[in-house]
Amino acid sequence: MIAQELVEQINQLAHKAKTSGLTSEEIELQAKLRRQYLDGIKAQMVASFDQLQQHKPHKHGCKCGCHSKGSH
């Protein structure tokens, strides 16, 4: 999960960039934080996709749900 503190830091830097500008160090930090955020989103999407792949329906197409209960 993406930490709220990370989002807050990104937003603070974005606000500062619009109002007073960023130093070169802050620009580097902003890029690093954005990359961390995007990597976190990507990891969440991959995990969600992997979960969907694990819940394949039976060959006959029934929707009994037994495949998600761990009984088979």
Buried (B, 14 or more C-beta within 10 A) or exposed (E): EBEEEBEEBBEEBEEBEEEEEBEEEBEEBBEEBBEBBEEBEEEEEEEEEEEEEEEEEEEEEEEEEEBEEEEE
